[in-house]
Each structure stands twice: as C-alpha cells, then as structure tokens.
Amino acid sequence: MTKPVSARADIAASSPWPRRYTVVGLFSLATVLCYVDRVSISVAIIPLARDRGYDAAAQGLVLSAFFWGYIWPQLGGGWVADRFGGRRVLASGVAIWSLATLLTPAASAAFVLLLAARVLLGLGEAVNFPAVHSIAARWTRAGERSRVISLNFSGMYLGTVLALLASPPIIVALGWPWLFYLSGALGVVWVAAWLLCVTDTPEQSRRVTRGELETILADRPEAPLAGAIPWTAMLREKAVWAIVLAHFCSNFGFNILLLWLPTYLERTFGVPLARIGAYALVPWVATFFASNGAGWLADWMRWRGVRVGTVRKTLQSASFLGGAAALLALPAVSTPWTAIALVTVSAAFNGVGLAAYGVNHLDVGPRYAGVLMGVSNTIAAVPGIVGVAAAGFILKATGSFAAVFYTIAAVYLLGMAGYAAWASGEVKLR
C-alpha cells in the first residue's frame, strides 16, 4: 500500500539528486541498448553470413525477423504496465531481448534457430516504449515531460550511432560473436540496476525525498494504476488517432531513410562502401540533438504559458513541414554531401515531432499512457515491414529515388494535416 506524503518521516527532506532523474536516465539507457541490439545485426550479418553460408535471401529474412516478434506484444505490454506497474514489464523486456542477443551466436548454427532468436529479440523489445510511457506518466512532472520523453526517444538515434560505430572494431578485434556477448551482458547489468533502483511509482519509493514527492504530485495529473481500459472511448477519441497518424507517418520516413540511405548514396553518387558509414551517421547524430532540443523548447513554451495543445500542434507542424520540404529538394542535388545535408535537415525536423506526438500520449490519457503507446507503436511498426519494402518497389518501377522521397514528403504532409485537425493537449481519458 502506498504511503501518504505526510507519513514519509523516514525520508530526508532534501536530496542533491532527484530520484526521478535516475529513473529517467535508466529507462533512456534501456532504449539505447534496445537500438544497439537491434541495429548491430546490420553490420554483423556480413561476417555471420560468410561463416554460416547464408545467401542474400536468407540474410533478408534474418534482418526482417525482428519485426515478426516486435509487432505483437505492444498492446499487452502497455496494458500490463498500466494495470500492474511498468517496472517489471520493462525489466522482463530487457531480460528477454538480452537473452536473445546472448543466444544469437549459438543460434546462428541453424537457420531456424537464428530466426527464432531474432523473433525473441523483437518480442522483448516490443514492450520497451509502452512500459517507459507508463512509468514516465507516474514518475515525471507535467512541466518536464517533453524533454524526458524526447530524451528517451533520442536513445533510438544514439543507439543506432553507437551500434554502427562500435560494431566494426569489436568484430575485427574479437570476432562477430563477441558483439552479441558484450551487448547482451550490458542488458543483464542494466536489469540488475533497474530492479535495485526503481519502483513503479514515486509514492512507493523510499529513496524519494518528501520534497521531491510533493513536487511531482503538485505538477502531475492523477495517474493511478489502471483498472479497466476504456477501449471504446479510446478508439472513438480523435486525439488518440492524431497520435497514431503522426507516429505512423514519422516512422514511415524514419525507417525508409535509415535502411535505404546507404543504397541511395551508392547508387546515386557512387559513394564507396568504405565511406558510406561516415555519411550515413550524420543525420542520426543531428537528430539526437534536434529531438532533445525540441523537448526543452516544448517545456519552455509550456512554462511561458502556451497551451499544451498549441505546443504539440506547432512543433508537429514544423516537424512534418520541414521534413517534407528538405525531401522535396533532394532530387535536384548533385553531390553526396549536399544530399546528406538535406537528409540531415529532414531527419532532424522529423525528430522534433518526438516533443509533440511522442509525448502526447501522456497529455491525452496519463493513466493509460502505456496502452496508448502500445496502440500507436503497433500501427507505427507497419512501415518497418511494409513501407521499407514499398520503397524498393517504387525504386524498381521508377529507377530513381526521387519518387521515394516525394512519397515520404506526401506522407509527412498528410500527417501534418491530420494532427493539426485532431490533436489535443487536454486529458481525454480518465
């Protein structure tokens, strides 16, 4: 049973380091590890396939198998986190994907087992974002949520960059299996630290000071653990569908640019393989800083008295409009660095949306933030399966990336219009 604030005489009145910062730091680190484990296979598949004799078709199945598991547990993970608490849900997810990572070298001896390991990785990682949203709804102040959620989401970009930078030297020095042993071991260490340091709510933690708890509760919408989920009201609410639409459109562009950028550079400009990595990292480094900057900007706007709904719509409109404009100009460029500059502008603007739709779940339904994230992230996983493949068909049909970029821009503009029309900053689900 949660202790009332007045009964917490066992807790010191002040602390130099707010406990919620530890919670935020740990779940953001989980997202970094999530993407390190997800992306490192894109480098390791080269020596792995050579050692095991996998052809291109087999490699494609290995790379896509992650999404076979990732798309399914989102809703269930969000519901369990909102109903019973996100601490154990997130710990279980990291434990499962770390186990899958550790087992990958052994599983690679049999193709079916390797696919199973990748599916298991997807199953574990699927609960990451729903659980984090559920925890953030209970551990953070409303006035700092934009930068908290932006920091967590930016772990996608940081994890991607770390995976692409660290994988080659580890493989060269130790062999490709050690890439999985090391990253899997980091996940095990993280689980131990998380379970030791974090509770489901700040009210349950004996390490939260009386002053910090009062600060959180004074600027946090009521978010008790959920009972029955109001599915009918949720599915009828336009503000929910605004989040889903924006999340889908954002992921559509992110996944295509992430996975097709190296091919674009090689086919369009003849960039040699040895130099593609240096080009391809630039957009994601920039997006890491842009998304975090947008989070601080959103919280500053709210502090200045701008309505939450206006903050979300303004930043999301800027995100999609800027992302689309850069892509529309991209087919006219003639040098790889100019192309990378425009891709970087587009990706960075897309990252700004993390301070809009990305945190909007906590505005609309703080009590059900995990479930809402499960809904939007399930639908937003579709571009990883369908959108990336569709880009390949467009490229085959047209022989140029221009139509691919125009398609992404059109999707962004659709998302901008829908979000501007339907989004809200008010609590809609209680």
N, C-alpha and C positions, 0 to 999 in steps of 0.2 A: 504493500500500500504506500502511495506517495505521501511524503511528509509535507505538511503545510509550511509556508515560508517562515511563519513565526516560531515554529518548533525546531528550527535548524540551528540550535545553540552550539552544536558540535562543529559547525563550520566557521572558520575565521571570517571576519567582516570584510577583509580585503585580500587581494592577491595580485602580484605584479603581472601575471599572465592569465588572462581569462580562459577558462576551461573550454569554452566553445571554440576558441581558436585551435586548440588541439584536435577537437573533433573534426573541424573543417579541414585542417591540414591532413589528417589521416584519411578521410574519405576522398579528398582530392588526390592523395598519393595512390589510393586504390585505383582511381581512374587512369592515372599514369601507367601503373602496372598492367591494367586492363589492355591498354593500347600497345604497350611493349610486347606483351604476349600475343596479341592479335596480329601485329604488323611484322614481327621478326620472321615469321614464316616466309614472307615475300622475298627475303634475302636467303634464308636457309634452304629454301626449296631448290636452289641451284645446285649446291653440293649434295643435298639429300637425294635429289632425283638422279644425279650421276651415280651415287653409291648404290642406290636401290634399283636402278634401271627403269625409272618411271618416264614414260613419254609425255609429250605436251598435253595430250588429252587427260592423262592421269594427274598431271600437275594442276590442271584447271579444276578437276574435281576436288583435289586436296584444298586448294585455295577457297573454293566456294562452300566446302562442307561446314565451315564455321557458321554460316548463316542458316544452315538447316536446323541447327540447335538454337541459334540466337533468337529466332523469331517467336518461339513458342512460350517460354516461361515469363514473359514480361508482365502480363496481367496478373498471373498468380503470384509472382514475386511482389508486385506492388500491393496487392490485396493483403497478403500475409504481413508485409511490413507495416501497413496502416492499421491492421487489426491487432497484431501481437507485438509490434516493435521492429524497427529496421536493423537493430544491432546484430542479431543472429542471422538475419537474412543476408546481410552484406558479408558477414564472416563466412557463412556457408558458401556463398557465391565465389568468393576469393579462394576458399579452400578447394572447391571443385575445379575451378579453372587452373589453379596451381598444380593440382594433381594431374590434370590432363596435360599440362605443359611438361611436367617431370616424366610422364609416361611416353611422350611423343617419340624420343629416340628408339625405345624398345618397340613401340607400336609400328614404327616405320618398316620393320622387317616383313610385315604382312600388310598389304594394301588396305584390306578391310579394317584392320585394327587402327591403321593411321587415320582413316576416315572417321572411325568411331572416336578417336582421341580429339579430332578437330570438332566433331559434333558436341562432345562433352565440354570442350572449351567454350563453345557457343552457349550451351545450357548454363554454365556457371556465370559467364559474363552478362547474360541477359538480365539478371536481377540487379546489376550494379546501379544503373541510373534510377530505376524506381525506388530502390532502397535508400539511395542518397537523398532523393527528393523528400521521401517520408521523414528521414532523420533531420534534414535541414528545416522542414516545416515546424519541428518541435524544438530544435536547438538554437535557432538563429532569430535575431531581431528583424522585424519587417524592414527597418531602415538600412540594413546591411545585406539584404538577401540578394540583390542584383549582383554585387561583387562576389558574394560567396558562391552563387550558382555559376557565374561566369568563370571563376577560378576553377571550380570543379570541371566544367565542360572543357576548359582550356587544357586540361590534362590529356584530352584526345590529341591535341597538336604536339604537346610536349612529349607524350609517349611515342608518337609517330616519329618525331625527330630523333629521340634517343634510340629507338629501335634501328632506324636507318643509319645512324652514326656508329652505334656500338656493335652492331651485328658483324660487319665485315672483319674488324680487328680481332674479335673474340673467335670467330670461325677460323681465321688464319692462324692464330696463336694456339688455340686449344682443340679445334675441330668443331664441326657444327653441332654435335650433341650437347656440348657444354653451354651453348646458347640457351638451351631449354633447361638444363640443370640449374644454371645460375638464376635465370628469371623465375623459375618455379620455386627455388629456395627463398628468393626475396618475398614471394607471396606467402610462404609459410611463416616467415618472420613477421610480416605485416599482420596476419591473422592473430598471432600471439599478442602483439602490441595493441591491436584494436580491442580484443576481448578484455585485456587488462585495464585499458584506459577509458572505455566508453560505456555509457548506459543508454537506454532507449530514449529517455527524456532528461533534461537538466534537473527536474524535480527529484529524480531517483538517484542522482549522483551525489556522493558525499564529498566530492572534490570541488564542487561548485560553491563559491562563496555566497553568503547571504546577499551581498550587494549585487553580485553578477546575476543571481537568480531573479532578483527584483527588477533589474534592468531588462532582462529577457522578457519576463512576464508583462512588463509595462508596455512593451512595443512588439508584442506577438499576438496575432489573432488566436483565439481559442482553437486548439488542435489536439483534443484528447484522442486516444486511440479509437479507431473507428469501430462501430458495430456493423450494422447492415449497410451495405454500399447502395446509395441511391442511383441505381443503374438507369432507370427510366429518366429521371431528372438530368442525369449526366449526359445521356445520349440526345436529349432534346435541347440542351443548352448551346446556343450559338457560340458563346465564348470558349467552350471546350473545343468545338470544331475549328475555331480560329487557330487555336494552338496546334491542333492536329495538322491542319493545312500548312501552316508555316513550318512546322517541324518536317513534314514530308518534302516540301519544296526546298528547304535548306539542305536536307540530306541528299536530295536529288543532285544538286550541284556539287556538294562536297565529295560524294562518292565517285562521281564521274571524273572530276578534276584530280582527285587523289590517285585513282587507279589508271587513268588514261594519259596523265601528263607526261610520263617518260616516253610513251609511244608517240605522242604528239611532237615532242621535241626531236625525236629521232627521225620520224617520217617527214616532218615539215622543214626542219632546218639541218638535218644530218648531224645532229649533236652526237658525238661518240659515246658509247656506253660508259666509259670511264669518267666522263664529265657530267652525265645526266644527274647523278646524285647531288652534286653541288647546286645545280639549277633547281631540282625538284624540292629541296629542303626550304628554299627561300620563302615560298608562300605560307608554309605552316609555322615557321618561326614568326613571321609578321602577324599571322592570325592569332597566335598565342598572346601577343602583346595587345592587339586590337580588341580581342574579346574581353580581356581583363580591364583595359581602359574603358570600354563601354560599360562594364559593370560599375566601375567607380562613377562614371558620368551619370548613369541612371540613378544611383543612390543620391548623388549630389542634386540632381534635378528634383527628386522627391523631397530632399531636405529643404530645397528652396521653395517648396510649396506647389510644385507642379503635380497635378492629379496623376495617380498611378496609371490609369488607362491612357492618358495623354503621353506619358513617358514611354510606355510599351509601344504604342502605335507610332510615335515619332521615330524611335530607334529602329523598329522593324521596317518601316517605310524606307528609311535611309539605308538600311542593310540591303534590302532587295533591289532598290533603285540603283545604288552604287555598284552592287554586284552585277546587275544586268548591263549597265552602261559600259563597264570595262570589257565584258564579254562581247558586246556588240561591236566594239572597236577592234577586237583581237584579230579577226581575219585579215585586216589590212596591214598588219605589221610585217616587217621583212627581216628582223634579226631576232635571235633567240632571247637576248637579254631584254629587248623591248617586249617580247611576248611574256616573259617571266614577270616583268614589271606589271603588266596588265592582269595577268593571272593572280599576282600577289594582291593587287588592289581589289579584285573581285572576291578572292578568298577572305581577305581581311574584312571587307564590308559584310560578307556573309557571317563572319564570326561575331559582328556587332549584334546580330539577332539573338545571340545567347543571353543578352541582357534584356531581351523583350520576350519572345515566345518561350525561351528557355527557362525563365523564372516565373512565367505567367501562371503555371500550374499552382504555385503557392499563393498567388493572389486570388484565384478563382475558387479554389477548394483546398485550403490548407490542411483540413482534416483528412482529405483523400488525395494528397499530393502524390503518393506512391502509385495509387491506382491510375490517376490521370497521366502520370509519366509512363506507366505501363501501356495505356491506350495509345498515346501519341508515339511512343518509341516502337511499338509493334508495327504500326502503319508506316512509320518513318524508316523501318528496316526494309521495306519493299524496294526502294530504289537501289539498295545494295545488291538485290537479286535481279530485279527487272531493269532498272534504269541503266546500270552499267552494261548489261547485255544489249539493251536497245541502242545505246551509243555505238556499239560495234556494228549493228545492222545499219544504222544511219551512215556510218563511215563507209561501210561496204557499198551501200547504194549510191552514195554521192562522190566517193573518192576524196573527200575533203572533211576537215574538222569544222569548217565554217557552220554547217548545218547543226552540228552537235552543240556548238557554242550558242547559236541562235535558239535552239530548243531549250537549253538551260535558262537563257535570258527570258524566254517566254514563260517558263515555269515560275521564275522569280517574280515576274510582274503579276502573274495570276495570284501568287501567294500574297503579294503586297496588297492587292485589291481586296482579297477575301479577309485578310487580317484586319485591315483598316475598317472594314464594314462590320465585322462581328466581334472583335476583341473587346475585352473589358478588364478593368483593374479592380473591380469590386468582388467581394465574396459572393458567389452564386450558389455554392453547395455547402450546406451547413449540417 
